[in-house]
Amino acid sequence: MTDIVMLLTVFVLAIYVGFAVITKVPPTLHTPLMSGSNAISGITIIGSVVLAGALHEAPLAKLLATVAVAFATINVVGGFLVTHRMLKMFKRK
């Protein structure tokens, strides 16, 4: 029971700190930060593909790894699309 309380405490603190940090970022930096998060999502994709392809993992772990691959891929593609759109705004006509 103590482990669950500790993990829940860390989770709630991570939500609070993440929200506090994100709300203090000026809007002009959101798109470059999204581009940087593509690298982190790429690491997530690699880890979840490795876990999904493991031979002796539990079915729940494989399911969660597959979901992680899908969401991280959406994040990477969305980040690249937003970055491409932002860079297109600065091209000369």
C-alpha positions as CSV (number, residue, x, y, z in Angstrom):
1,M,0.0,0.0,0.0
2,T,2.9,2.4,0.7
3,D,4.2,2.0,-2.8
4,I,0.9,3.0,-4.3
5,V,0.7,6.1,-2.1
6,M,4.3,7.1,-3.1
7,L,3.7,6.5,-6.8
8,L,0.4,8.5,-6.6
9,T,2.2,11.3,-4.8
10,V,4.9,11.5,-7.5
11,F,2.3,11.4,-10.2
12,V,0.3,14.3,-8.6
13,L,3.5,16.4,-8.1
14,A,4.5,15.8,-11.7
15,I,1.1,17.0,-12.9
16,Y,1.4,20.1,-10.7
17,V,5.0,20.9,-11.8
18,G,4.3,20.3,-15.5
19,F,1.3,22.6,-15.4
20,A,3.2,25.3,-13.6
21,V,6.1,25.1,-16.0
22,I,3.9,25.0,-19.2
23,T,1.7,28.0,-18.1
24,K,4.8,30.1,-17.6
25,V,6.1,29.5,-21.2
26,P,5.4,32.5,-23.5
27,P,3.2,31.6,-26.6
28,T,6.1,32.4,-28.9
29,L,8.1,29.5,-27.5
30,H,5.4,26.8,-27.7
31,T,6.1,25.7,-31.3
32,P,9.9,25.4,-30.8
33,L,9.3,23.5,-27.6
34,M,6.9,21.2,-29.5
35,S,9.7,20.5,-32.0
36,G,12.0,19.6,-29.1
37,S,9.4,17.2,-27.7
38,N,9.6,15.2,-30.9
39,A,12.9,13.9,-29.8
40,I,11.4,12.8,-26.5
41,S,8.5,11.1,-28.3
42,G,11.0,9.4,-30.6
43,I,12.6,7.9,-27.5
44,T,9.2,6.8,-26.3
45,I,8.5,5.1,-29.6
46,I,11.7,3.2,-29.5
47,G,11.1,2.0,-25.9
48,S,7.5,1.0,-26.5
49,V,8.4,-0.8,-29.8
50,V,11.0,-2.8,-27.8
51,L,8.5,-3.6,-25.1
52,A,5.7,-4.5,-27.6
53,G,8.1,-6.8,-29.4
54,A,9.3,-8.7,-26.3
55,L,8.4,-12.3,-26.4
56,H,7.7,-13.0,-22.7
57,E,5.8,-9.9,-21.6
58,A,2.3,-9.9,-20.1
59,P,-0.6,-9.1,-22.6
60,L,-1.4,-5.9,-20.7
61,A,2.2,-4.7,-21.1
62,K,2.0,-5.4,-24.9
63,L,-1.3,-3.6,-25.1
64,L,0.0,-0.5,-23.2
65,A,3.1,-0.5,-25.3
66,T,1.1,-0.6,-28.5
67,V,-1.0,2.3,-27.3
68,A,2.2,4.2,-26.4
69,V,3.5,3.7,-29.9
70,A,0.3,5.0,-31.4
71,F,0.1,8.1,-29.2
72,A,3.8,8.9,-29.5
73,T,3.6,8.6,-33.3
74,I,0.7,11.0,-33.3
75,N,2.7,13.4,-31.2
76,V,5.8,13.2,-33.5
77,V,3.8,13.7,-36.7
78,G,1.8,16.5,-35.2
79,G,4.9,18.2,-34.0
80,F,6.5,18.0,-37.4
81,L,3.4,19.4,-39.1
82,V,3.2,22.3,-36.7
83,T,6.9,23.0,-37.1
84,H,6.6,22.9,-40.9
85,R,3.7,25.2,-40.8
86,M,5.5,27.7,-38.6
87,L,8.6,27.6,-40.8
88,K,6.4,28.2,-43.9
89,M,5.2,31.4,-42.3
90,F,8.7,32.8,-42.4
91,K,9.5,32.1,-46.1
92,R,9.5,35.0,-48.4
93,K,6.8,35.2,-50.9
